[in-house]
C-alpha cells in the first residue's frame, strides 16, 4: 500500500535481534509471558502509532514486540527470513504471498478461527475473505486493509474546460470524452494518466469494462484460475482504450508515472487512475487544486477492482493461540488508533471501518468516503492481478503481447494469441 506514511520496508534481523524477535516466540522462561513478534512494512511514523496501540493490549501472559523495521526492501527481507525460518509471529503480507506460502505449507491456517461470533468471516469484506481463501479452504493469514480504486480528478480543470465533473455512474465513453477535452489544457499533456500501480493499460483493468457490460472477466479466478478469455465485450473495451491512446488523450504504456501524484497535485494532470491511499498523502501535501475521487466508470453494471493486504503467521510459530489473540486485537482495535492519524485504507474487518471513514469526513474528503463505500458495495468485482507462482510470467507476456496492442503497435485481434499463451501457462501450472 503506497502512501506518505506507509512504505515497503523492513530491517534485517540477522545479527541484530534475538531469536524471539525474529520469529521464535520464545518467552525467555518457562513461567514468563509469551512473546508475540510483529513485523510491518509501515514507515517509522506509522509504526510509532502502532506500537503505542499495541501497548494497550492487556494480557498478563502475552508480551507484544513490534520489530524495528525502518524503510528498506521489505520483499527482500521477507524472502531472507523465510529461507532462514525466522519469520516473526505476525508479518504484513500481500494476498499473493499469503496464497503462495499457504500452498507451500509455510503458514498457519486460521480458517477454523473464523467460524462465527464477533470475529467471524461474515464480519469481513466478502471479497477479501474469498480472495484470502485457498482452493482447499485454508486461510494462511487474515486480510487487514482493503485497497479500492477509482479516478482522481481535478475539479478546477473540469470547470475551466466546461466539462461535467464526474460522479458515480458515469460511463467509459464519458471518461474518454472528458480526457480528450482536457488534453493540452493548462500544461496537461494527457487528459488521463495512471499512477504506477493501477495502469489503465493492464488486462485486469479492462476486465471491469467487460463485466460491467455483461461480458466475461479476464480470468475466472485470480488465485486458482482455470482459464483466461477476451470475449466480445472485453475486446470492445480494449479497442476503446487503444483508440484513446492513439488520439493522445490517454497516456500510453511506458508513461513515467513516478511523479504522477505530485503533477496531479500541481494541477498538471486532469484525471488519474489510482487508489484510495492517495488521500492520506493529499491530506498532508494540500494540493493546489480542488480535487475529488470517483468510482471507475461503467457500461451498465457497477464494477470495480479489489485487493487487500493482510497479516500472516509462519507454521513454526510456537504459541498459535497467543498469536491469534494479538492478530485479532490488531484487526479490531489497532486501526482505530492508526487510521485517524493516516486514513490510508478501510479495514477488511467491517466493524473497524468507522474510524477510517470518520477521519476522512473530518478532513472533508467526502468524495473519497463516497467512492470507497461504493467500491466496497459494488455488484461486480475483479482482482487486480494473478496471485499464482507463475504470475511474473504473465507479466512478461503482458509486456510482450498485450502492451503493444494498447500502444497501437499490434491490432486488437492479437488479444486471442495473448490469451492462448496465458491459458497455456494455466494448463501447465507455469
C-alpha positions as CSV (number, residue, x, y, z in Angstrom):
1,X,0.0,0.0,0.0
2,X,1.6,3.2,-1.1
3,X,1.2,6.5,0.9
4,X,3.2,9.2,2.6
5,X,3.1,7.2,5.8
6,X,3.2,3.7,4.5
7,X,6.3,2.3,2.9
8,X,7.5,-1.1,1.8
9,X,10.4,-1.7,4.2
10,X,12.0,-3.8,6.9
11,X,15.4,-4.0,8.6
12,X,17.4,-7.3,8.6
13,X,17.1,-9.3,11.7
14,X,20.3,-11.3,11.3
15,X,22.8,-10.3,13.9
16,X,20.6,-7.5,15.3
17,X,17.7,-9.2,17.0
18,X,17.2,-12.2,19.2
19,X,15.6,-15.5,18.1
20,X,12.4,-14.5,19.7
21,X,12.4,-11.1,18.0
22,X,13.0,-12.7,14.6
23,X,10.2,-15.3,14.9
24,X,10.8,-17.9,17.6
25,X,8.2,-16.6,20.1
26,X,10.4,-17.8,23.0
27,X,9.2,-16.4,26.3
28,X,12.6,-16.3,28.0
29,X,11.5,-18.5,30.8
30,X,9.0,-21.4,31.2
31,X,6.7,-19.4,33.5
32,X,7.1,-16.0,31.9
33,X,4.8,-14.3,29.4
34,X,4.8,-15.5,25.8
35,X,6.4,-13.0,23.3
36,X,4.5,-12.4,20.1
37,X,6.6,-10.6,17.5
38,X,5.1,-8.3,14.8
39,X,6.8,-7.0,11.7
40,X,5.2,-4.4,9.4
41,X,6.1,-2.6,6.2
42,X,5.0,0.7,7.6
43,X,7.0,3.9,8.0
44,X,8.7,4.9,11.2
45,X,5.8,7.4,11.9
46,X,3.1,4.8,11.4
47,X,5.0,2.1,13.4
48,X,5.2,4.6,16.3
49,X,1.4,4.8,16.3
50,X,1.0,1.0,16.0
51,X,3.5,0.5,18.8
52,X,1.5,2.8,21.1
53,X,-1.7,1.0,20.2
54,X,-0.1,-2.4,20.9
55,X,1.0,-1.2,24.3
56,X,-2.7,-1.1,25.2
57,X,-3.1,-4.9,24.6
58,X,-3.9,-6.3,28.0
59,X,-2.9,-9.9,28.7
60,X,-0.5,-10.8,31.5
61,X,0.5,-14.0,29.7
62,X,1.4,-12.2,26.4
63,X,4.1,-9.6,25.6
64,X,3.8,-8.0,22.2
65,X,7.0,-6.8,20.5
66,X,7.0,-4.7,17.4
67,X,10.1,-5.2,15.4
68,X,12.2,-2.1,14.4
69,X,11.7,-2.1,10.6
70,X,12.6,1.2,9.1
71,X,12.4,1.8,5.4
72,X,14.2,-0.7,3.1
73,X,13.4,-3.6,0.8
74,X,10.6,-5.4,2.6
75,X,10.2,-8.1,0.0
76,X,13.9,-9.0,0.1
77,X,13.8,-9.1,3.9
78,X,10.7,-11.3,3.8
79,X,12.5,-13.7,1.5
80,X,15.6,-13.9,3.7
81,X,13.6,-14.5,6.8
82,X,11.5,-17.1,5.1
83,X,14.6,-19.0,3.9
84,X,16.1,-18.8,7.4
85,X,12.9,-19.9,9.1
86,X,12.9,-16.9,11.3
87,X,9.7,-15.1,10.3
88,X,8.0,-13.1,13.0
89,X,4.8,-14.5,14.6
90,X,2.8,-11.8,12.7
91,X,4.1,-10.2,9.5
92,X,2.4,-7.9,6.9
93,X,1.9,-9.7,3.7
94,X,0.2,-9.3,0.3
95,X,-2.5,-11.6,-1.0
96,X,-0.1,-13.2,-3.4
97,X,2.4,-14.0,-0.7
98,X,-0.4,-15.5,1.5
99,X,-1.7,-17.7,-1.3
100,X,1.7,-18.9,-2.4
101,X,3.1,-19.5,1.2
102,X,-0.1,-21.3,2.2
103,X,0.0,-23.7,-0.7
104,X,3.6,-24.4,0.2
105,X,2.6,-25.3,3.8
106,X,4.5,-22.4,5.3
107,X,1.7,-20.6,7.1
108,X,-0.8,-21.4,10.0
109,X,-4.3,-22.0,8.7
110,X,-6.7,-19.7,10.6
111,X,-9.9,-20.7,8.8
112,X,-11.2,-22.6,11.8
113,X,-10.9,-19.5,14.0
114,X,-13.4,-17.6,11.8
115,X,-16.5,-19.8,12.1
116,X,-18.8,-17.4,14.0
117,X,-19.1,-14.7,16.6
118,X,-17.9,-11.1,16.7
119,X,-14.8,-12.1,14.7
120,X,-16.4,-14.5,12.2
121,X,-15.8,-14.5,8.5
122,X,-19.1,-12.7,8.0
123,X,-17.7,-9.6,9.7
124,X,-15.1,-9.2,7.0
125,X,-15.5,-7.7,3.4
126,X,-16.7,-10.8,1.4
127,X,-14.3,-10.3,-1.5
128,X,-11.3,-10.2,0.9
129,X,-12.3,-13.4,2.6
130,X,-12.9,-15.1,-0.8
131,X,-9.5,-14.0,-2.1
132,X,-7.6,-15.0,1.0
133,X,-9.1,-18.5,0.9
134,X,-7.1,-21.2,-1.0
135,X,-8.8,-23.7,-3.3
136,X,-8.8,-26.3,-0.4
137,X,-10.4,-23.8,2.1
138,X,-7.3,-22.7,4.0
139,X,-6.5,-19.1,5.2
140,X,-2.8,-18.7,5.8
141,X,-3.4,-15.2,7.0
142,X,-6.2,-12.6,7.6
143,X,-6.9,-9.6,5.3
144,X,-6.4,-6.4,7.2
145,X,-6.8,-3.4,4.9
146,X,-8.7,-3.1,1.6
147,X,-7.4,-1.3,-1.5
148,X,-10.1,0.3,-3.5
149,X,-9.6,2.0,-6.9
150,X,-11.1,4.8,-9.0
151,X,-10.3,8.0,-10.8
152,X,-8.9,11.1,-9.1
153,X,-10.0,14.3,-10.9
154,X,-9.0,17.9,-10.9
155,X,-12.4,19.7,-10.4
156,X,-10.9,23.1,-11.3
157,X,-9.7,21.7,-14.7
158,X,-13.1,20.3,-15.5
159,X,-14.8,23.5,-14.6
160,X,-12.4,25.6,-16.6
161,X,-12.8,23.4,-19.7
162,X,-16.6,23.4,-19.3
163,X,-16.6,19.6,-18.8
164,X,-19.1,18.0,-16.4
165,X,-17.4,16.9,-13.2
166,X,-17.6,13.1,-13.0
167,X,-19.8,11.3,-10.5
168,X,-20.7,7.8,-9.7
169,X,-22.5,6.0,-12.6
170,X,-20.6,7.9,-15.3
171,X,-19.6,5.8,-18.4
172,X,-16.4,4.8,-20.0
173,X,-17.4,6.9,-23.1
174,X,-17.9,9.9,-20.9
175,X,-14.5,9.4,-19.3
176,X,-12.7,9.2,-22.7
177,X,-14.6,12.2,-24.0
178,X,-13.6,14.2,-20.9
179,X,-10.0,13.1,-21.3
180,X,-10.0,14.3,-24.9
181,X,-11.4,17.7,-24.0
182,X,-8.9,18.1,-21.1
183,X,-5.8,17.1,-23.1
184,X,-3.4,20.0,-23.6
185,X,-5.2,22.4,-21.2
186,X,-3.1,24.2,-18.6
187,X,0.0,22.3,-19.3
188,X,-1.6,18.9,-19.2
189,X,0.0,16.6,-21.8
190,X,-2.7,13.9,-21.4
191,X,-6.3,14.1,-20.1
192,X,-5.9,10.8,-18.2
193,X,-2.9,9.0,-16.8
194,X,-2.3,6.3,-14.2
195,X,-0.1,6.0,-11.1
196,X,2.4,3.2,-11.1
197,X,0.2,0.6,-9.6
198,X,-3.1,0.9,-11.4
199,X,-2.3,1.4,-15.1
200,X,-5.3,1.6,-17.4
201,X,-3.3,-0.5,-19.8
202,X,-3.4,-3.5,-17.5
203,X,-5.5,-6.5,-18.6
204,X,-7.4,-6.7,-15.3
205,X,-8.5,-3.0,-15.6
206,X,-10.2,-3.8,-18.8
207,X,-11.9,-6.8,-17.1
208,X,-14.0,-4.2,-15.3
209,X,-15.3,-3.0,-18.7
210,X,-16.2,-6.5,-19.7
211,X,-18.1,-7.5,-16.6
212,X,-19.9,-4.1,-16.4
213,X,-21.1,-4.7,-20.0
214,X,-22.4,-8.2,-19.1
215,X,-19.4,-10.0,-20.5
216,X,-16.8,-12.4,-19.0
217,X,-13.9,-11.3,-16.8
218,X,-10.4,-11.6,-18.0
219,X,-10.0,-14.7,-15.7
220,X,-12.4,-16.8,-13.7
221,X,-10.3,-16.7,-10.6
222,X,-7.0,-14.8,-9.7
223,X,-6.0,-17.4,-7.1
224,X,-6.6,-20.7,-8.9
225,X,-7.7,-19.8,-12.4
226,X,-8.9,-22.4,-14.9
227,X,-9.0,-20.0,-17.9
228,X,-8.4,-16.5,-19.2
229,X,-10.5,-15.1,-22.0
230,X,-11.1,-12.0,-24.0
231,X,-14.8,-12.1,-25.2
232,X,-16.5,-9.5,-27.4
233,X,-17.2,-7.1,-24.5
234,X,-13.6,-7.3,-23.3
235,X,-12.3,-6.7,-26.8
236,X,-14.7,-3.7,-27.2
237,X,-13.2,-2.2,-24.0
238,X,-9.6,-2.7,-25.2
239,X,-10.4,-1.2,-28.6
240,X,-11.8,2.0,-26.9
241,X,-8.7,2.3,-24.7
242,X,-6.3,1.8,-27.7
243,X,-8.2,4.4,-29.6
244,X,-7.9,6.9,-26.7
245,X,-4.2,6.2,-26.5
246,X,-3.9,6.7,-30.3
247,X,-5.6,10.1,-30.3
248,X,-3.3,11.3,-27.5
249,X,-5.9,11.8,-24.7
250,X,-4.7,8.9,-22.6
251,X,-1.1,8.4,-21.6
252,X,0.4,5.4,-23.5
253,X,2.1,2.3,-21.9
254,X,5.5,3.2,-20.7
255,X,4.5,6.6,-19.5
256,X,6.7,7.5,-16.5
257,X,4.2,7.7,-13.6
258,X,6.7,8.1,-10.8
259,X,5.8,11.7,-10.2
260,X,2.1,11.5,-11.3
261,X,0.8,12.2,-7.8
262,X,2.8,15.4,-7.5
263,X,1.9,16.5,-11.0
264,X,-1.8,15.9,-10.2
265,X,-1.4,17.9,-7.0
266,X,0.1,20.8,-9.0
267,X,-2.7,20.8,-11.5
268,X,-0.8,19.3,-14.4
269,X,-2.9,16.1,-14.6
270,X,-6.7,16.4,-15.0
271,X,-7.5,12.7,-14.3
272,X,-5.5,9.9,-12.8
273,X,-6.3,6.3,-12.1
274,X,-5.3,5.4,-8.6
275,X,-6.2,4.0,-5.2
276,X,-7.8,5.5,-2.1
277,X,-4.5,5.6,-0.3
278,X,-3.5,8.8,-2.1
279,X,-6.0,10.6,0.1
280,X,-3.7,10.4,3.1
281,X,-0.8,11.9,1.1
282,X,-3.0,14.7,-0.3
283,X,-4.2,15.4,3.3
284,X,-0.6,16.2,4.2
285,X,0.6,17.9,1.0
286,X,-2.6,20.0,0.4
287,X,-2.8,20.1,-3.5
288,X,-3.2,23.5,-5.1
289,X,-6.4,22.4,-6.9
290,X,-9.8,21.4,-5.9
291,X,-9.9,17.6,-6.4
292,X,-12.1,14.6,-6.0
293,X,-12.3,10.8,-6.2
294,X,-14.9,8.9,-8.2
295,X,-15.6,5.3,-8.9
296,X,-14.4,3.7,-12.1
297,X,-16.8,4.3,-15.0
298,X,-19.3,1.7,-16.0
299,X,-21.1,0.4,-19.1
300,X,-24.3,-0.8,-17.3
301,X,-23.5,-2.6,-14.0
302,X,-21.1,-1.0,-11.4
303,X,-17.8,-2.9,-11.4
304,X,-14.5,-2.3,-9.7
305,X,-11.1,-3.7,-8.9
306,X,-10.5,-5.2,-5.4
307,X,-7.4,-6.0,-3.5
308,X,-6.5,-6.5,0.2
309,X,-3.3,-6.7,2.2
310,X,-3.1,-8.6,5.4
311,X,-1.1,-10.3,8.2
312,X,0.3,-13.8,8.1
313,X,1.8,-16.3,10.6
314,X,4.5,-18.9,10.0
315,X,3.7,-22.6,10.6
316,X,6.5,-22.9,13.1
317,X,5.1,-20.3,15.5
318,X,5.3,-21.8,19.0
319,X,2.2,-20.1,20.5
320,X,-0.5,-20.0,18.0
321,X,-3.3,-19.2,20.4
322,X,-1.5,-16.2,21.8
323,X,-0.5,-15.1,18.3
324,X,-4.1,-15.2,17.2
325,X,-5.2,-13.1,20.2
326,X,-2.8,-10.4,19.1
327,X,-3.9,-10.8,15.4
328,X,-7.5,-10.3,16.5
329,X,-6.5,-7.2,18.5
330,X,-4.7,-5.7,15.5
331,X,-7.7,-6.2,13.3
332,X,-10.3,-5.0,15.8
333,X,-8.5,-2.2,17.8
334,X,-5.2,-1.1,16.4
335,X,-6.6,0.5,13.2
336,X,-8.8,2.7,15.5
337,X,-5.5,4.4,16.6
338,X,-3.7,4.3,13.2
339,X,-6.3,5.5,10.7
340,X,-7.3,8.8,12.4
341,X,-3.6,9.7,12.1
342,X,-3.3,8.5,8.5
343,X,-6.5,7.3,6.8
344,X,-4.9,5.1,4.2
345,X,-7.4,2.4,3.7
346,X,-10.6,0.9,5.1
347,X,-10.2,-2.2,7.3
348,X,-11.3,-5.5,5.9
349,X,-12.9,-6.2,9.3
350,X,-16.0,-4.1,8.8
351,X,-16.8,-3.1,12.4
352,X,-13.4,-1.3,12.4
353,X,-14.2,0.8,9.4
354,X,-15.8,3.7,11.3
355,X,-12.5,5.3,12.4
356,X,-11.3,5.4,8.8
357,X,-14.5,7.0,7.4
358,X,-14.7,9.4,10.4
359,X,-11.2,10.6,9.7
360,X,-11.9,11.2,6.0
361,X,-15.1,13.0,6.9
362,X,-13.4,15.2,9.4
363,X,-10.8,16.1,6.7
364,X,-13.6,16.9,4.3
365,X,-12.6,14.1,2.0
366,X,-16.3,13.4,1.2
367,X,-15.7,12.2,-2.4
368,X,-13.2,9.6,-1.0
369,X,-15.7,8.4,1.5
370,X,-18.5,8.0,-1.1
371,X,-16.2,6.3,-3.6
372,X,-14.7,3.8,-1.2
373,X,-18.1,2.9,0.1
374,X,-19.4,2.5,-3.4
375,X,-16.4,0.2,-4.3
376,X,-16.9,-1.9,-1.2
377,X,-20.6,-2.4,-2.2
378,X,-20.0,-2.8,-5.9
379,X,-22.1,-5.6,-7.5
380,X,-19.2,-6.8,-9.7
381,X,-15.5,-7.0,-8.6
382,X,-12.4,-8.3,-10.3
383,X,-9.0,-8.9,-8.9
384,X,-6.0,-6.7,-9.7
385,X,-3.5,-9.5,-10.6
386,X,-2.9,-13.2,-10.6
387,X,-1.6,-14.4,-7.2
388,X,-0.1,-17.6,-8.6
389,X,3.5,-18.7,-8.5
390,X,3.7,-18.0,-12.3
391,X,2.3,-14.5,-12.1
392,X,5.6,-13.0,-13.2
393,X,5.4,-15.0,-16.4
394,X,2.0,-13.4,-17.1
395,X,3.6,-10.1,-16.6
396,X,6.3,-10.9,-19.1
397,X,3.6,-12.0,-21.6
398,X,1.6,-8.8,-21.0
399,X,4.6,-6.7,-21.8
400,X,5.4,-8.6,-24.9
401,X,1.8,-9.3,-26.2
402,X,-0.8,-7.0,-24.5
403,X,1.0,-3.7,-24.2
404,X,1.8,-3.4,-27.9
405,X,-2.0,-3.7,-28.5
406,X,-2.8,-0.8,-26.3
407,X,0.0,1.3,-27.8
408,X,-1.2,0.6,-31.3
409,X,1.8,-1.4,-32.4
410,X,-0.3,-4.6,-32.8
411,X,-4.0,-5.0,-33.8
412,X,-6.7,-5.7,-31.1
413,X,-7.3,-9.0,-32.9
414,X,-4.0,-10.2,-31.4
415,X,-5.8,-10.5,-28.0
416,X,-6.6,-14.1,-28.8
417,X,-3.0,-15.1,-29.2
418,X,-2.2,-13.3,-25.9
419,X,-5.0,-15.2,-24.1
420,X,-4.0,-18.5,-25.6
421,X,-0.5,-18.1,-24.2
422,X,-1.8,-17.4,-20.7
423,X,-4.1,-20.4,-20.9
424,X,-1.1,-22.5,-21.8
425,X,0.5,-21.2,-18.6
426,X,-2.6,-22.0,-16.6
427,X,-2.7,-25.5,-18.0
428,X,1.0,-26.2,-17.3
429,X,1.0,-24.6,-13.9
430,X,3.7,-22.2,-15.0
